[in-house]
């Protein structure tokens, strides 16, 4: 789960775009978002270069697991990746809005990419992907 208390640092030349093998990427998306799908395709292509990818669906409610699985199938997310926890499928539950509020004006609509390095979250420009 994303903890609101973890405030992303201000982007710098060092942390704004660099992804490391130990980073997890958090991707906030919607089930019917063409721009999100394009970013997701590029993130999936980089899956072996990071520790994992945590997908948060903004327009899916708790209890709609079938809808999540159908969305994942149509996006060609391999169930093996999910079983191995290379990818997690999550309901947003308001996490993105809470994170955006704590970062002083961060984006709160998809697509949004954050990098988790240790306990720190940092925004990553979708232009990077």
TORKOL-4160 file (C-alpha; in steps of 0.2 Angstrom, whole numbers, padded with zeros to 4 digits, m for minus):
129
<pt num="1" X="0000" Y="0000" Z="0000"/>
<pt num="2" X="0006" Y="0018" Z="m0003"/>
<pt num="3" X="0008" Y="0028" Z="0012"/>
<pt num="4" X="0003" Y="0046" Z="0011"/>
<pt num="5" X="0017" Y="0051" Z="0024"/>
<pt num="6" X="0030" Y="0047" Z="0011"/>
<pt num="7" X="0032" Y="0063" Z="0002"/>
<pt num="8" X="0042" Y="0063" Z="m0015"/>
<pt num="9" X="0057" Y="0074" Z="m0014"/>
<pt num="10" X="0058" Y="0089" Z="m0027"/>
<pt num="11" X="0065" Y="0082" Z="m0043"/>
<pt num="12" X="0083" Y="0085" Z="m0046"/>
<pt num="13" X="0095" Y="0081" Z="m0061"/>
<pt num="14" X="0099" Y="0065" Z="m0051"/>
<pt num="15" X="0082" Y="0058" Z="m0047"/>
<pt num="16" X="0071" Y="0065" Z="m0060"/>
<pt num="17" X="0073" Y="0052" Z="m0073"/>
<pt num="18" X="0085" Y="0038" Z="m0067"/>
<pt num="19" X="0078" Y="0021" Z="m0063"/>
<pt num="20" X="0089" Y="0008" Z="m0055"/>
<pt num="21" X="0087" Y="m0011" Z="m0054"/>
<pt num="22" X="0081" Y="m0010" Z="m0036"/>
<pt num="23" X="0067" Y="0003" Z="m0039"/>
<pt num="24" X="0049" Y="m0001" Z="m0040"/>
<pt num="25" X="0038" Y="0009" Z="m0052"/>
<pt num="26" X="0021" Y="0014" Z="m0047"/>
<pt num="27" X="0009" Y="0018" Z="m0061"/>
<pt num="28" X="m0008" Y="0026" Z="m0059"/>
<pt num="29" X="m0019" Y="0022" Z="m0074"/>
<pt num="30" X="m0037" Y="0020" Z="m0079"/>
<pt num="31" X="m0045" Y="0006" Z="m0088"/>
<pt num="32" X="m0050" Y="0017" Z="m0103"/>
<pt num="33" X="m0036" Y="0028" Z="m0106"/>
<pt num="34" X="m0026" Y="0028" Z="m0122"/>
<pt num="35" X="m0012" Y="0039" Z="m0116"/>
<pt num="36" X="m0010" Y="0027" Z="m0101"/>
<pt num="37" X="m0010" Y="0012" Z="m0112"/>
<pt num="38" X="0005" Y="0019" Z="m0122"/>
<pt num="39" X="0015" Y="0023" Z="m0106"/>
<pt num="40" X="0010" Y="0005" Z="m0099"/>
<pt num="41" X="0017" Y="m0003" Z="m0115"/>
<pt num="42" X="0034" Y="0006" Z="m0113"/>
<pt num="43" X="0034" Y="0002" Z="m0094"/>
<pt num="44" X="0031" Y="m0016" Z="m0098"/>
<pt num="45" X="0046" Y="m0016" Z="m0110"/>
<pt num="46" X="0057" Y="m0010" Z="m0096"/>
<pt num="47" X="0051" Y="m0023" Z="m0083"/>
<pt num="48" X="0067" Y="m0032" Z="m0082"/>
<pt num="49" X="0077" Y="m0016" Z="m0078"/>
<pt num="50" X="0068" Y="m0012" Z="m0062"/>
<pt num="51" X="0063" Y="m0022" Z="m0046"/>
<pt num="52" X="0044" Y="m0022" Z="m0051"/>
<pt num="53" X="0029" Y="m0012" Z="m0057"/>
<pt num="54" X="0014" Y="m0008" Z="m0046"/>
<pt num="55" X="m0001" Y="m0004" Z="m0056"/>
<pt num="56" X="m0015" Y="0006" Z="m0048"/>
<pt num="57" X="m0032" Y="0007" Z="m0057"/>
<pt num="58" X="m0041" Y="0023" Z="m0053"/>
<pt num="59" X="m0058" Y="0018" Z="m0060"/>
<pt num="60" X="m0060" Y="0001" Z="m0052"/>
<pt num="61" X="m0068" Y="m0002" Z="m0035"/>
<pt num="62" X="m0063" Y="m0015" Z="m0022"/>
<pt num="63" X="m0072" Y="m0031" Z="m0026"/>
<pt num="64" X="m0071" Y="m0029" Z="m0045"/>
<pt num="65" X="m0057" Y="m0042" Z="m0046"/>
<pt num="66" X="m0064" Y="m0049" Z="m0062"/>
<pt num="67" X="m0063" Y="m0032" Z="m0070"/>
<pt num="68" X="m0045" Y="m0030" Z="m0065"/>
<pt num="69" X="m0041" Y="m0047" Z="m0072"/>
<pt num="70" X="m0050" Y="m0043" Z="m0089"/>
<pt num="71" X="m0040" Y="m0027" Z="m0090"/>
<pt num="72" X="m0024" Y="m0036" Z="m0087"/>
<pt num="73" X="m0027" Y="m0049" Z="m0100"/>
<pt num="74" X="m0032" Y="m0036" Z="m0113"/>
<pt num="75" X="m0015" Y="m0027" Z="m0109"/>
<pt num="76" X="m0005" Y="m0043" Z="m0111"/>
<pt num="77" X="0001" Y="m0043" Z="m0093"/>
<pt num="78" X="0007" Y="m0061" Z="m0090"/>
<pt num="79" X="m0001" Y="m0069" Z="m0075"/>
<pt num="80" X="0017" Y="m0076" Z="m0071"/>
<pt num="81" X="0023" Y="m0059" Z="m0068"/>
<pt num="82" X="0009" Y="m0056" Z="m0056"/>
<pt num="83" X="0012" Y="m0073" Z="m0047"/>
<pt num="84" X="0030" Y="m0068" Z="m0045"/>
<pt num="85" X="0026" Y="m0051" Z="m0039"/>
<pt num="86" X="0035" Y="m0042" Z="m0053"/>
<pt num="87" X="0019" Y="m0034" Z="m0056"/>
<pt num="88" X="0005" Y="m0030" Z="m0044"/>
<pt num="89" X="m0012" Y="m0025" Z="m0048"/>
<pt num="90" X="m0020" Y="m0013" Z="m0036"/>
<pt num="91" X="m0036" Y="m0003" Z="m0033"/>
<pt num="92" X="m0031" Y="0015" Z="m0031"/>
<pt num="93" X="m0044" Y="0019" Z="m0017"/>
<pt num="94" X="m0039" Y="0037" Z="m0017"/>
<pt num="95" X="m0020" Y="0035" Z="m0015"/>
<pt num="96" X="m0016" Y="0046" Z="m0030"/>
<pt num="97" X="m0026" Y="0060" Z="m0024"/>
<pt num="98" X="m0019" Y="0059" Z="m0006"/>
<pt num="99" X="m0001" Y="0058" Z="m0013"/>
<pt num="100" X="m0005" Y="0073" Z="m0025"/>
<pt num="101" X="m0011" Y="0083" Z="m0010"/>
<pt num="102" X="0004" Y="0080" Z="0000"/>
<pt num="103" X="0016" Y="0085" Z="m0014"/>
<pt num="104" X="0009" Y="0102" Z="m0016"/>
<pt num="105" X="0001" Y="0101" Z="m0033"/>
<pt num="106" X="0007" Y="0085" Z="m0040"/>
<pt num="107" X="m0003" Y="0077" Z="m0054"/>
<pt num="108" X="m0019" Y="0068" Z="m0048"/>
<pt num="109" X="m0026" Y="0061" Z="m0065"/>
<pt num="110" X="m0018" Y="0047" Z="m0075"/>
<pt num="111" X="m0006" Y="0043" Z="m0082"/>
<pt num="112" X="0005" Y="0046" Z="m0067"/>
<pt num="113" X="0022" Y="0037" Z="m0064"/>
<pt num="114" X="0031" Y="0037" Z="m0047"/>
<pt num="115" X="0048" Y="0029" Z="m0043"/>
<pt num="116" X="0049" Y="0020" Z="m0026"/>
<pt num="117" X="0067" Y="0019" Z="m0020"/>
<pt num="118" X="0068" Y="0012" Z="m0002"/>
<pt num="119" X="0055" Y="0022" Z="0007"/>
<pt num="120" X="0056" Y="0037" Z="m0004"/>
<pt num="121" X="0044" Y="0041" Z="m0018"/>
<pt num="122" X="0049" Y="0052" Z="m0033"/>
<pt num="123" X="0039" Y="0058" Z="m0048"/>
<pt num="124" X="0045" Y="0052" Z="m0065"/>
<pt num="125" X="0040" Y="0061" Z="m0080"/>
<pt num="126" X="0029" Y="0051" Z="m0092"/>
<pt num="127" X="0039" Y="0059" Z="m0106"/>
<pt num="128" X="0053" Y="0047" Z="m0100"/>
<pt num="129" X="0043" Y="0033" Z="m0107"/>
